[in-house]
Amino acid sequence: MGSSEPSLEDLLQDKKRVRNPFVPVGALITAGVLTAGLISFRQGNSRLGQKLMRARVVVQGATVALMVGTAYYYEQNPWGSR
């Protein structure tokens, strides 16, 4: 096929992938706090479970902020062109 349009593989090779090592760590911490909170609720300790769920929201928000901050730092706007 003599198409002049670049293939998807060609476009993906040009895109440099940026990795922030804190993002997977944040995701693991989020999952751990979520699991601990669910276990606390199941055991009947609703006060501790509620605190852990609030902590999960904070950790999850920090992880999302890291992802967005990394994208902007490397000038890769995740919402389209500038």
PyMOL Python script that loads the backbone (N, CA, C, O; Angstrom):
from pymol import cmd

cmd.read_pdbstr("""\
ATOM      1  N   MET A   1       0.838  -1.172   0.000  1.00  0.00           N
ATOM      2  CA  MET A   1       0.000   0.000   0.000  1.00  0.00           C
ATOM      3  C   MET A   1       0.884   1.237   0.000  1.00  0.00           C
ATOM      4  O   MET A   1       1.707   1.408   0.900  1.00  0.00           O
ATOM      5  N   GLY A   2       0.733   2.065  -0.954  1.00  0.00           N
ATOM      6  CA  GLY A   2       1.567   3.250  -1.081  1.00  0.00           C
ATOM      7  C   GLY A   2       0.973   4.463  -0.394  1.00  0.00           C
ATOM      8  O   GLY A   2       1.019   5.560  -0.949  1.00  0.00           O
ATOM      9  N   SER A   3       0.425   4.302   0.779  1.00  0.00           N
ATOM     10  CA  SER A   3      -0.207   5.395   1.494  1.00  0.00           C
ATOM     11  C   SER A   3       0.847   6.369   2.008  1.00  0.00           C
ATOM     12  O   SER A   3       1.902   5.961   2.494  1.00  0.00           O
ATOM     13  N   SER A   4       0.548   7.661   1.895  1.00  0.00           N
ATOM     14  CA  SER A   4       1.498   8.667   2.366  1.00  0.00           C
ATOM     15  C   SER A   4       1.325   8.967   3.856  1.00  0.00           C
ATOM     16  O   SER A   4       2.134   9.687   4.442  1.00  0.00           O
ATOM     17  N   GLU A   5       0.278   8.421   4.468  1.00  0.00           N
ATOM     18  CA  GLU A   5       0.059   8.653   5.892  1.00  0.00           C
ATOM     19  C   GLU A   5       0.968   7.742   6.713  1.00  0.00           C
ATOM     20  O   GLU A   5       1.154   6.576   6.364  1.00  0.00           O
ATOM     21  N   PRO A   6       1.543   8.271   7.819  1.00  0.00           N
ATOM     22  CA  PRO A   6       2.400   7.413   8.659  1.00  0.00           C
ATOM     23  C   PRO A   6       1.560   6.389   9.409  1.00  0.00           C
ATOM     24  O   PRO A   6       0.405   6.636   9.757  1.00  0.00           O
ATOM     25  N   SER A   7       2.162   5.250   9.644  1.00  0.00           N
ATOM     26  CA  SER A   7       1.449   4.204  10.383  1.00  0.00           C
ATOM     27  C   SER A   7       1.487   4.513  11.879  1.00  0.00           C
ATOM     28  O   SER A   7       2.259   5.357  12.336  1.00  0.00           O
ATOM     29  N   LEU A   8       0.647   3.820  12.619  1.00  0.00           N
ATOM     30  CA  LEU A   8       0.590   4.020  14.066  1.00  0.00           C
ATOM     31  C   LEU A   8       1.927   3.672  14.712  1.00  0.00           C
ATOM     32  O   LEU A   8       2.362   4.346  15.647  1.00  0.00           O
ATOM     33  N   GLU A   9       2.574   2.627  14.218  1.00  0.00           N
ATOM     34  CA  GLU A   9       3.876   2.232  14.772  1.00  0.00           C
ATOM     35  C   GLU A   9       4.915   3.331  14.585  1.00  0.00           C
ATOM     36  O   GLU A   9       5.732   3.575  15.473  1.00  0.00           O
ATOM     37  N   ASP A  10       4.884   4.005  13.413  1.00  0.00           N
ATOM     38  CA  ASP A  10       5.826   5.102  13.170  1.00  0.00           C
ATOM     39  C   ASP A  10       5.582   6.257  14.133  1.00  0.00           C
ATOM     40  O   ASP A  10       6.530   6.859  14.637  1.00  0.00           O
ATOM     41  N   LEU A  11       4.317   6.567  14.390  1.00  0.00           N
ATOM     42  CA  LEU A  11       4.001   7.658  15.304  1.00  0.00           C
ATOM     43  C   LEU A  11       4.424   7.328  16.728  1.00  0.00           C
ATOM     44  O   LEU A  11       4.922   8.198  17.442  1.00  0.00           O
ATOM     45  N   LEU A  12       4.232   6.081  17.146  1.00  0.00           N
ATOM     46  CA  LEU A  12       4.574   5.693  18.513  1.00  0.00           C
ATOM     47  C   LEU A  12       6.079   5.641  18.730  1.00  0.00           C
ATOM     48  O   LEU A  12       6.543   5.855  19.850  1.00  0.00           O
ATOM     49  N   GLN A  13       6.851   5.362  17.684  1.00  0.00           N
ATOM     50  CA  GLN A  13       8.301   5.335  17.837  1.00  0.00           C
ATOM     51  C   GLN A  13       8.845   6.738  18.077  1.00  0.00           C
ATOM     52  O   GLN A  13       9.830   6.909  18.796  1.00  0.00           O
ATOM     53  N   ASP A  14       8.207   7.744  17.478  1.00  0.00           N
ATOM     54  CA  ASP A  14       8.663   9.117  17.651  1.00  0.00           C
ATOM     55  C   ASP A  14       8.316   9.665  19.034  1.00  0.00           C
ATOM     56  O   ASP A  14       8.986  10.577  19.520  1.00  0.00           O
ATOM     57  N   LYS A  15       7.299   9.132  19.662  1.00  0.00           N
ATOM     58  CA  LYS A  15       6.850   9.626  20.969  1.00  0.00           C
ATOM     59  C   LYS A  15       7.765   9.073  22.047  1.00  0.00           C
ATOM     60  O   LYS A  15       7.925   7.859  22.175  1.00  0.00           O
ATOM     61  N   LYS A  16       8.358   9.959  22.812  1.00  0.00           N
ATOM     62  CA  LYS A  16       9.245   9.512  23.877  1.00  0.00           C
ATOM     63  C   LYS A  16       8.414   9.271  25.133  1.00  0.00           C
ATOM     64  O   LYS A  16       7.627  10.129  25.534  1.00  0.00           O
ATOM     65  N   ARG A  17       8.584   8.127  25.743  1.00  0.00           N
ATOM     66  CA  ARG A  17       7.817   7.786  26.930  1.00  0.00           C
ATOM     67  C   ARG A  17       8.568   8.259  28.165  1.00  0.00           C
ATOM     68  O   ARG A  17       9.746   7.954  28.346  1.00  0.00           O
ATOM     69  N   VAL A  18       7.876   9.003  29.003  1.00  0.00           N
ATOM     70  CA  VAL A  18       8.468   9.544  30.217  1.00  0.00           C
ATOM     71  C   VAL A  18       7.921   8.762  31.396  1.00  0.00           C
ATOM     72  O   VAL A  18       6.713   8.551  31.505  1.00  0.00           O
ATOM     73  N   ARG A  19       8.797   8.341  32.262  1.00  0.00           N
ATOM     74  CA  ARG A  19       8.367   7.580  33.435  1.00  0.00           C
ATOM     75  C   ARG A  19       8.802   8.309  34.700  1.00  0.00           C
ATOM     76  O   ARG A  19       9.956   8.712  34.842  1.00  0.00           O
ATOM     77  N   ASN A  20       7.863   8.464  35.600  1.00  0.00           N
ATOM     78  CA  ASN A  20       8.159   9.029  36.908  1.00  0.00           C
ATOM     79  C   ASN A  20       8.107   7.871  37.891  1.00  0.00           C
ATOM     80  O   ASN A  20       7.056   7.247  38.046  1.00  0.00           O
ATOM     81  N   PRO A  21       9.217   7.567  38.560  1.00  0.00           N
ATOM     82  CA  PRO A  21       9.232   6.394  39.449  1.00  0.00           C
ATOM     83  C   PRO A  21       8.300   6.529  40.652  1.00  0.00           C
ATOM     84  O   PRO A  21       7.983   5.527  41.293  1.00  0.00           O
ATOM     85  N   PHE A  22       7.861   7.729  40.967  1.00  0.00           N
ATOM     86  CA  PHE A  22       6.981   7.915  42.117  1.00  0.00           C
ATOM     87  C   PHE A  22       5.530   7.560  41.807  1.00  0.00           C
ATOM     88  O   PHE A  22       4.750   7.316  42.728  1.00  0.00           O
ATOM     89  N   VAL A  23       5.154   7.526  40.531  1.00  0.00           N
ATOM     90  CA  VAL A  23       3.775   7.208  40.167  1.00  0.00           C
ATOM     91  C   VAL A  23       3.418   5.760  40.529  1.00  0.00           C
ATOM     92  O   VAL A  23       2.385   5.548  41.163  1.00  0.00           O
ATOM     93  N   PRO A  24       4.223   4.754  40.156  1.00  0.00           N
ATOM     94  CA  PRO A  24       3.878   3.391  40.582  1.00  0.00           C
ATOM     95  C   PRO A  24       3.926   3.221  42.103  1.00  0.00           C
ATOM     96  O   PRO A  24       3.140   2.462  42.668  1.00  0.00           O
ATOM     97  N   VAL A  25       4.842   3.923  42.759  1.00  0.00           N
ATOM     98  CA  VAL A  25       4.909   3.865  44.222  1.00  0.00           C
ATOM     99  C   VAL A  25       3.625   4.436  44.814  1.00  0.00           C
ATOM    100  O   VAL A  25       3.066   3.868  45.753  1.00  0.00           O
ATOM    101  N   GLY A  26       3.158   5.552  44.270  1.00  0.00           N
ATOM    102  CA  GLY A  26       1.909   6.147  44.737  1.00  0.00           C
ATOM    103  C   GLY A  26       0.719   5.233  44.503  1.00  0.00           C
ATOM    104  O   GLY A  26      -0.187   5.154  45.332  1.00  0.00           O
ATOM    105  N   ALA A  27       0.726   4.543  43.370  1.00  0.00           N
ATOM    106  CA  ALA A  27      -0.368   3.608  43.076  1.00  0.00           C
ATOM    107  C   ALA A  27      -0.360   2.437  44.063  1.00  0.00           C
ATOM    108  O   ALA A  27      -1.418   2.003  44.518  1.00  0.00           O
ATOM    109  N   LEU A  28       0.817   1.930  44.389  1.00  0.00           N
ATOM    110  CA  LEU A  28       0.908   0.830  45.363  1.00  0.00           C
ATOM    111  C   LEU A  28       0.484   1.279  46.756  1.00  0.00           C
ATOM    112  O   LEU A  28      -0.202   0.541  47.463  1.00  0.00           O
ATOM    113  N   ILE A  29       0.884   2.478  47.152  1.00  0.00           N
ATOM    114  CA  ILE A  29       0.481   2.994  48.462  1.00  0.00           C
ATOM    115  C   ILE A  29      -1.031   3.186  48.499  1.00  0.00           C
ATOM    116  O   ILE A  29      -1.677   2.871  49.499  1.00  0.00           O
ATOM    117  N   THR A  30      -1.596   3.705  47.402  1.00  0.00           N
ATOM    118  CA  THR A  30      -3.048   3.879  47.325  1.00  0.00           C
ATOM    119  C   THR A  30      -3.761   2.543  47.492  1.00  0.00           C
ATOM    120  O   THR A  30      -4.724   2.435  48.250  1.00  0.00           O
ATOM    121  N   ALA A  31      -3.281   1.530  46.779  1.00  0.00           N
ATOM    122  CA  ALA A  31      -3.900   0.204  46.876  1.00  0.00           C
ATOM    123  C   ALA A  31      -3.758  -0.368  48.287  1.00  0.00           C
ATOM    124  O   ALA A  31      -4.686  -1.000  48.792  1.00  0.00           O
ATOM    125  N   GLY A  32      -2.614  -0.154  48.921  1.00  0.00           N
ATOM    126  CA  GLY A  32      -2.400  -0.651  50.279  1.00  0.00           C
ATOM    127  C   GLY A  32      -3.310   0.009  51.291  1.00  0.00           C
ATOM    128  O   GLY A  32      -3.889  -0.661  52.146  1.00  0.00           O
ATOM    129  N   VAL A  33      -3.439   1.327  51.197  1.00  0.00           N
ATOM    130  CA  VAL A  33      -4.305   2.050  52.130  1.00  0.00           C
ATOM    131  C   VAL A  33      -5.765   1.665  51.899  1.00  0.00           C
ATOM    132  O   VAL A  33      -6.532   1.521  52.852  1.00  0.00           O
ATOM    133  N   LEU A  34      -6.146   1.501  50.637  1.00  0.00           N
ATOM    134  CA  LEU A  34      -7.509   1.078  50.326  1.00  0.00           C
ATOM    135  C   LEU A  34      -7.800  -0.300  50.923  1.00  0.00           C
ATOM    136  O   LEU A  34      -8.853  -0.518  51.523  1.00  0.00           O
ATOM    137  N   THR A  35      -6.862  -1.216  50.754  1.00  0.00           N
ATOM    138  CA  THR A  35      -7.043  -2.561  51.302  1.00  0.00           C
ATOM    139  C   THR A  35      -7.144  -2.531  52.826  1.00  0.00           C
ATOM    140  O   THR A  35      -8.003  -3.192  53.409  1.00  0.00           O
ATOM    141  N   ALA A  36      -6.269  -1.766  53.463  1.00  0.00           N
ATOM    142  CA  ALA A  36      -6.309  -1.665  54.928  1.00  0.00           C
ATOM    143  C   ALA A  36      -7.632  -1.051  55.392  1.00  0.00           C
ATOM    144  O   ALA A  36      -8.197  -1.477  56.399  1.00  0.00           O
ATOM    145  N   GLY A  37      -8.121  -0.055  54.660  1.00  0.00           N
ATOM    146  CA  GLY A  37      -9.394   0.566  55.023  1.00  0.00           C
ATOM    147  C   GLY A  37     -10.557  -0.396  54.892  1.00  0.00           C
ATOM    148  O   GLY A  37     -11.441  -0.428  55.747  1.00  0.00           O
ATOM    149  N   LEU A  38     -10.560  -1.176  53.830  1.00  0.00           N
ATOM    150  CA  LEU A  38     -11.633  -2.154  53.642  1.00  0.00           C
ATOM    151  C   LEU A  38     -11.591  -3.242  54.714  1.00  0.00           C
ATOM    152  O   LEU A  38     -12.632  -3.690  55.194  1.00  0.00           O
ATOM    153  N   ILE A  39     -10.386  -3.660  55.083  1.00  0.00           N
ATOM    154  CA  ILE A  39     -10.253  -4.660  56.151  1.00  0.00           C
ATOM    155  C   ILE A  39     -10.761  -4.086  57.475  1.00  0.00           C
ATOM    156  O   ILE A  39     -11.435  -4.776  58.240  1.00  0.00           O
ATOM    157  N   SER A  40     -10.435  -2.826  57.738  1.00  0.00           N
ATOM    158  CA  SER A  40     -10.897  -2.188  58.973  1.00  0.00           C
ATOM    159  C   SER A  40     -12.417  -2.110  59.024  1.00  0.00           C
ATOM    160  O   SER A  40     -13.022  -2.380  60.061  1.00  0.00           O
ATOM    161  N   PHE A  41     -13.030  -1.742  57.910  1.00  0.00           N
ATOM    162  CA  PHE A  41     -14.495  -1.708  57.866  1.00  0.00           C
ATOM    163  C   PHE A  41     -15.084  -3.093  58.107  1.00  0.00           C
ATOM    164  O   PHE A  41     -16.073  -3.245  58.825  1.00  0.00           O
ATOM    165  N   ARG A  42     -14.468  -4.093  57.503  1.00  0.00           N
ATOM    166  CA  ARG A  42     -14.988  -5.454  57.642  1.00  0.00           C
ATOM    167  C   ARG A  42     -14.883  -5.953  59.086  1.00  0.00           C
ATOM    168  O   ARG A  42     -15.728  -6.713  59.556  1.00  0.00           O
ATOM    169  N   GLN A  43     -13.834  -5.512  59.774  1.00  0.00           N
ATOM    170  CA  GLN A  43     -13.642  -5.931  61.171  1.00  0.00           C
ATOM    171  C   GLN A  43     -14.492  -5.106  62.132  1.00  0.00           C
ATOM    172  O   GLN A  43     -14.513  -5.383  63.331  1.00  0.00           O
ATOM    173  N   GLY A  44     -15.181  -4.114  61.628  1.00  0.00           N
ATOM    174  CA  GLY A  44     -16.063  -3.321  62.469  1.00  0.00           C
ATOM    175  C   GLY A  44     -15.439  -2.060  63.034  1.00  0.00           C
ATOM    176  O   GLY A  44     -16.083  -1.358  63.814  1.00  0.00           O
ATOM    177  N   ASN A  45     -14.216  -1.753  62.666  1.00  0.00           N
ATOM    178  CA  ASN A  45     -13.545  -0.548  63.160  1.00  0.00           C
ATOM    179  C   ASN A  45     -13.796   0.585  62.158  1.00  0.00           C
ATOM    180  O   ASN A  45     -12.928   0.914  61.349  1.00  0.00           O
ATOM    181  N   SER A  46     -14.984   1.169  62.222  1.00  0.00           N
ATOM    182  CA  SER A  46     -15.363   2.159  61.217  1.00  0.00           C
ATOM    183  C   SER A  46     -14.586   3.472  61.357  1.00  0.00           C
ATOM    184  O   SER A  46     -14.365   4.160  60.360  1.00  0.00           O
ATOM    185  N   ARG A  47     -14.177   3.825  62.552  1.00  0.00           N
ATOM    186  CA  ARG A  47     -13.422   5.078  62.733  1.00  0.00           C
ATOM    187  C   ARG A  47     -12.066   4.993  62.028  1.00  0.00           C
ATOM    188  O   ARG A  47     -11.677   5.918  61.316  1.00  0.00           O
ATOM    189  N   LEU A  48     -11.348   3.882  62.229  1.00  0.00           N
ATOM    190  CA  LEU A  48     -10.055   3.699  61.554  1.00  0.00           C
ATOM    191  C   LEU A  48     -10.261   3.569  60.047  1.00  0.00           C
ATOM    192  O   LEU A  48      -9.493   4.122  59.259  1.00  0.00           O
ATOM    193  N   GLY A  49     -11.298   2.839  59.654  1.00  0.00           N
ATOM    194  CA  GLY A  49     -11.581   2.681  58.229  1.00  0.00           C
ATOM    195  C   GLY A  49     -11.854   4.012  57.555  1.00  0.00           C
ATOM    196  O   GLY A  49     -11.410   4.241  56.430  1.00  0.00           O
ATOM    197  N   GLN A  50     -12.579   4.888  58.230  1.00  0.00           N
ATOM    198  CA  GLN A  50     -12.878   6.210  57.680  1.00  0.00           C
ATOM    199  C   GLN A  50     -11.605   7.041  57.527  1.00  0.00           C
ATOM    200  O   GLN A  50     -11.435   7.737  56.526  1.00  0.00           O
ATOM    201  N   LYS A  51     -10.716   6.973  58.509  1.00  0.00           N
ATOM    202  CA  LYS A  51      -9.442   7.703  58.426  1.00  0.00           C
ATOM    203  C   LYS A  51      -8.591   7.173  57.282  1.00  0.00           C
ATOM    204  O   LYS A  51      -7.946   7.942  56.568  1.00  0.00           O
ATOM    205  N   LEU A  52      -8.593   5.850  57.112  1.00  0.00           N
ATOM    206  CA  LEU A  52      -7.807   5.262  56.029  1.00  0.00           C
ATOM    207  C   LEU A  52      -8.383   5.633  54.663  1.00  0.00           C
ATOM    208  O   LEU A  52      -7.630   5.844  53.712  1.00  0.00           O
ATOM    209  N   MET A  53      -9.701   5.715  54.558  1.00  0.00           N
ATOM    210  CA  MET A  53     -10.304   6.115  53.287  1.00  0.00           C
ATOM    211  C   MET A  53      -9.968   7.568  52.957  1.00  0.00           C
ATOM    212  O   MET A  53      -9.747   7.908  51.795  1.00  0.00           O
ATOM    213  N   ARG A  54      -9.932   8.414  53.970  1.00  0.00           N
ATOM    214  CA  ARG A  54      -9.526   9.813  53.739  1.00  0.00           C
ATOM    215  C   ARG A  54      -8.059   9.883  53.336  1.00  0.00           C
ATOM    216  O   ARG A  54      -7.686  10.672  52.468  1.00  0.00           O
ATOM    217  N   ALA A  55      -7.233   9.063  53.965  1.00  0.00           N
ATOM    218  CA  ALA A  55      -5.810   9.013  53.597  1.00  0.00           C
ATOM    219  C   ALA A  55      -5.653   8.521  52.158  1.00  0.00           C
ATOM    220  O   ALA A  55      -4.780   8.991  51.429  1.00  0.00           O
ATOM    221  N   ARG A  56      -6.504   7.573  51.753  1.00  0.00           N
ATOM    222  CA  ARG A  56      -6.442   7.059  50.382  1.00  0.00           C
ATOM    223  C   ARG A  56      -6.727   8.160  49.376  1.00  0.00           C
ATOM    224  O   ARG A  56      -6.076   8.242  48.334  1.00  0.00           O
ATOM    225  N   VAL A  57      -7.704   9.008  49.688  1.00  0.00           N
ATOM    226  CA  VAL A  57      -8.043  10.107  48.779  1.00  0.00           C
ATOM    227  C   VAL A  57      -6.854  11.053  48.630  1.00  0.00           C
ATOM    228  O   VAL A  57      -6.561  11.520  47.529  1.00  0.00           O
ATOM    229  N   VAL A  58      -6.177  11.332  49.728  1.00  0.00           N
ATOM    230  CA  VAL A  58      -5.015  12.229  49.690  1.00  0.00           C
ATOM    231  C   VAL A  58      -3.888  11.611  48.863  1.00  0.00           C
ATOM    232  O   VAL A  58      -3.304  12.278  48.009  1.00  0.00           O
ATOM    233  N   VAL A  59      -3.586  10.339  49.117  1.00  0.00           N
ATOM    234  CA  VAL A  59      -2.506   9.667  48.389  1.00  0.00           C
ATOM    235  C   VAL A  59      -2.855   9.549  46.904  1.00  0.00           C
ATOM    236  O   VAL A  59      -1.997   9.744  46.043  1.00  0.00           O
ATOM    237  N   GLN A  60      -4.098   9.233  46.615  1.00  0.00           N
ATOM    238  CA  GLN A  60      -4.519   9.105  45.224  1.00  0.00           C
ATOM    239  C   GLN A  60      -4.431  10.454  44.510  1.00  0.00           C
ATOM    240  O   GLN A  60      -4.007  10.518  43.356  1.00  0.00           O
ATOM    241  N   GLY A  61      -4.824  11.517  45.180  1.00  0.00           N
ATOM    242  CA  GLY A  61      -4.714  12.853  44.593  1.00  0.00           C
ATOM    243  C   GLY A  61      -3.270  13.240  44.330  1.00  0.00           C
ATOM    244  O   GLY A  61      -2.960  13.845  43.304  1.00  0.00           O
ATOM    245  N   ALA A  62      -2.386  12.890  45.257  1.00  0.00           N
ATOM    246  CA  ALA A  62      -0.961  13.185  45.060  1.00  0.00           C
ATOM    247  C   ALA A  62      -0.404  12.404  43.869  1.00  0.00           C
ATOM    248  O   ALA A  62       0.428  12.921  43.124  1.00  0.00           O
ATOM    249  N   THR A  63      -0.852  11.183  43.691  1.00  0.00           N
ATOM    250  CA  THR A  63      -0.386  10.371  42.566  1.00  0.00           C
ATOM    251  C   THR A  63      -0.851  10.968  41.239  1.00  0.00           C
ATOM    252  O   THR A  63      -0.078  11.030  40.283  1.00  0.00           O
ATOM    253  N   VAL A  64      -2.085  11.400  41.175  1.00  0.00           N
ATOM    254  CA  VAL A  64      -2.590  12.036  39.953  1.00  0.00           C
ATOM    255  C   VAL A  64      -1.849  13.348  39.698  1.00  0.00           C
ATOM    256  O   VAL A  64      -1.522  13.663  38.553  1.00  0.00           O
ATOM    257  N   ALA A  65      -1.584  14.106  40.749  1.00  0.00           N
ATOM    258  CA  ALA A  65      -0.830  15.357  40.597  1.00  0.00           C
ATOM    259  C   ALA A  65       0.581  15.087  40.065  1.00  0.00           C
ATOM    260  O   ALA A  65       1.100  15.860  39.259  1.00  0.00           O
ATOM    261  N   LEU A  66       1.198  13.994  40.515  1.00  0.00           N
ATOM    262  CA  LEU A  66       2.515  13.622  39.992  1.00  0.00           C
ATOM    263  C   LEU A  66       2.452  13.295  38.501  1.00  0.00           C
ATOM    264  O   LEU A  66       3.340  13.679  37.740  1.00  0.00           O
ATOM    265  N   MET A  67       1.408  12.590  38.090  1.00  0.00           N
ATOM    266  CA  MET A  67       1.277  12.245  36.670  1.00  0.00           C
ATOM    267  C   MET A  67       1.102  13.497  35.818  1.00  0.00           C
ATOM    268  O   MET A  67       1.746  13.641  34.779  1.00  0.00           O
ATOM    269  N   VAL A  68       0.239  14.393  36.254  1.00  0.00           N
ATOM    270  CA  VAL A  68       0.003  15.623  35.500  1.00  0.00           C
ATOM    271  C   VAL A  68       1.245  16.514  35.530  1.00  0.00           C
ATOM    272  O   VAL A  68       1.623  17.097  34.513  1.00  0.00           O
ATOM    273  N   GLY A  69       1.870  16.614  36.688  1.00  0.00           N
ATOM    274  CA  GLY A  69       3.081  17.421  36.797  1.00  0.00           C
ATOM    275  C   GLY A  69       4.210  16.905  35.932  1.00  0.00           C
ATOM    276  O   GLY A  69       4.949  17.691  35.339  1.00  0.00           O
ATOM    277  N   THR A  70       4.353  15.583  35.852  1.00  0.00           N
ATOM    278  CA  THR A  70       5.382  14.997  35.000  1.00  0.00           C
ATOM    279  C   THR A  70       5.099  15.305  33.535  1.00  0.00           C
ATOM    280  O   THR A  70       6.016  15.623  32.778  1.00  0.00           O
ATOM    281  N   ALA A  71       3.838  15.213  33.134  1.00  0.00           N
ATOM    282  CA  ALA A  71       3.474  15.511  31.743  1.00  0.00           C
ATOM    283  C   ALA A  71       3.798  16.962  31.399  1.00  0.00           C
ATOM    284  O   ALA A  71       4.343  17.236  30.329  1.00  0.00           O
ATOM    285  N   TYR A  72       3.471  17.883  32.284  1.00  0.00           N
ATOM    286  CA  TYR A  72       3.778  19.284  32.015  1.00  0.00           C
ATOM    287  C   TYR A  72       5.272  19.571  32.079  1.00  0.00           C
ATOM    288  O   TYR A  72       5.767  20.389  31.304  1.00  0.00           O
ATOM    289  N   TYR A  73       5.993  18.928  32.968  1.00  0.00           N
ATOM    290  CA  TYR A  73       7.434  19.146  33.077  1.00  0.00           C
ATOM    291  C   TYR A  73       8.138  18.758  31.784  1.00  0.00           C
ATOM    292  O   TYR A  73       9.063  19.439  31.343  1.00  0.00           O
ATOM    293  N   TYR A  74       7.698  17.667  31.186  1.00  0.00           N
ATOM    294  CA  TYR A  74       8.298  17.218  29.939  1.00  0.00           C
ATOM    295  C   TYR A  74       7.561  17.752  28.720  1.00  0.00           C
ATOM    296  O   TYR A  74       7.741  17.249  27.611  1.00  0.00           O
ATOM    297  N   GLU A  75       6.730  18.773  28.925  1.00  0.00           N
ATOM    298  CA  GLU A  75       6.015  19.490  27.871  1.00  0.00           C
ATOM    299  C   GLU A  75       5.148  18.569  27.032  1.00  0.00           C
ATOM    300  O   GLU A  75       5.081  18.714  25.812  1.00  0.00           O
ATOM    301  N   GLN A  76       4.494  17.636  27.673  1.00  0.00           N
ATOM    302  CA  GLN A  76       3.554  16.758  26.981  1.00  0.00           C
ATOM    303  C   GLN A  76       2.191  17.008  27.596  1.00  0.00           C
ATOM    304  O   GLN A  76       1.815  16.356  28.570  1.00  0.00           O
ATOM    305  N   ASN A  77       1.462  17.932  27.040  1.00  0.00           N
ATOM    306  CA  ASN A  77       0.161  18.303  27.558  1.00  0.00           C
ATOM    307  C   ASN A  77      -0.814  17.138  27.371  1.00  0.00           C
ATOM    308  O   ASN A  77      -1.084  16.757  26.232  1.00  0.00           O
ATOM    309  N   PRO A  78      -1.353  16.562  28.450  1.00  0.00           N
ATOM    310  CA  PRO A  78      -2.221  15.398  28.300  1.00  0.00           C
ATOM    311  C   PRO A  78      -3.596  15.729  27.735  1.00  0.00           C
ATOM    312  O   PRO A  78      -4.351  14.810  27.417  1.00  0.00           O
ATOM    313  N   TRP A  79      -3.954  17.017  27.595  1.00  0.00           N
ATOM    314  CA  TRP A  79      -5.285  17.404  27.125  1.00  0.00           C
ATOM    315  C   TRP A  79      -5.277  17.947  25.712  1.00  0.00           C
ATOM    316  O   TRP A  79      -6.226  18.622  25.314  1.00  0.00           O
ATOM    317  N   GLY A  80      -4.264  17.683  24.962  1.00  0.00           N
ATOM    318  CA  GLY A  80      -4.242  18.136  23.557  1.00  0.00           C
ATOM    319  C   GLY A  80      -3.146  19.144  23.309  1.00  0.00           C
ATOM    320  O   GLY A  80      -2.280  19.363  24.156  1.00  0.00           O
ATOM    321  N   SER A  81      -3.191  19.754  22.145  1.00  0.00           N
ATOM    322  CA  SER A  81      -2.146  20.697  21.772  1.00  0.00           C
ATOM    323  C   SER A  81      -2.342  22.026  22.470  1.00  0.00           C
ATOM    324  O   SER A  81      -3.440  22.361  22.915  1.00  0.00           O
ATOM    325  N   ARG A  82      -1.252  22.779  22.556  1.00  0.00           N
ATOM    326  CA  ARG A  82      -1.290  24.071  23.229  1.00  0.00           C
ATOM    327  C   ARG A  82      -1.866  25.144  22.357  1.00  0.00           C
ATOM    328  O   ARG A  82      -1.968  26.295  22.780  1.00  0.00           O
TER     329      ARG A  82
END
""", "prot")
cmd.dss("prot")
cmd.show_as("cartoon", "prot")
cmd.util.cbc("prot")
cmd.orient("prot")
